[in-house]
């Protein structure tokens, strides 16, 4: 596969210094920037998928008339959290 380039980015010298100061052993600034871009893309893709699932669930609920009370959802989540904290499985 051919590679492509990301456009050059002009930044404040303080930001460059801050980025360089957190580089790990053997890591380059280019590698750091690439990893940051990959993480941001993955986050935004996950966020978009989450929104799409929510909108689909909303539309399905409107179509079927089947809804779940918010309190029931919160109670179930609290039960799951409590079980996780205690080490139990659901």
N, C-alpha and C positions, 0 to 999 in steps of 0.2 A: 504494500500500500504506500502510495506517495504521502509525504508529509506536507503540511501547510504551516504557515506562520501566523502568529497572533500579531496584530499591529503594535508598533512601539508605543510605549506609555511614558509620558512625561509626568514625573511626580516631584513633590517637594523633597528636598534633600533629607529632611528629618524622617520622612516616611521610608525612604530608601535605607537610611541608617537603621531605623527600627526593624525593618525586614531583615537586613543583614545580621542584626544582633541576635536574632532568634534562629538562625540557620543551624541545623544539626551537623554533626561531623560528616564531612564529605558532601554535603548538600550544596547545590548551587542556587543562586538567586533565580535563575531560569527554571530550575526544577521546582523551587518553592512556588513560583508564580503559576506554573503548570498545575501543580497539585491544588492550589487554591481555586483555580478555574474549574478543575474537575469536580471538586467538592461543591462549589457553587452551582454548577450545572446539575449535579445529582440532587442537590437540595431542592432546586427549583422544579426539576422533573417530578420529584416525590410530592412536592407541594401541589403542583398542577394535578397530578393523579388523585391526590386526596380531595381536592376541590371537585374534580369530575365525579368521583364516587359519591360525594355528598350531594351534588346536584342530581345525580341519577337516583339516589335513595329518596331524595325529596320528591322527585317526579313520580317515582313508583308509589310512594305513600299517598300522594295526591290522587293517583289513578286508582289505587285499591281502597283508599280510605282507611288503611291500617297504619296507625301511628303508635309510637311507644312514648309513654309519659317521660318527661325529662327526669323526674324524681326516680323512676325505675332504672334509668340508665345510670344515674349518679350512684344509686344504691348498689347496682351490680359492679360498677367500677370500684367502689369502696370495698366491696367484698373481695374483689380480685387483689386490690392493693393490700388489704389486711392479710390475705392468704399468702401473698408473696413475702410480706414482712415476717410472717411467722414460719416461713419455710414450707408451708403446706402446698399441695398441688390441688388444682380444681378439677 
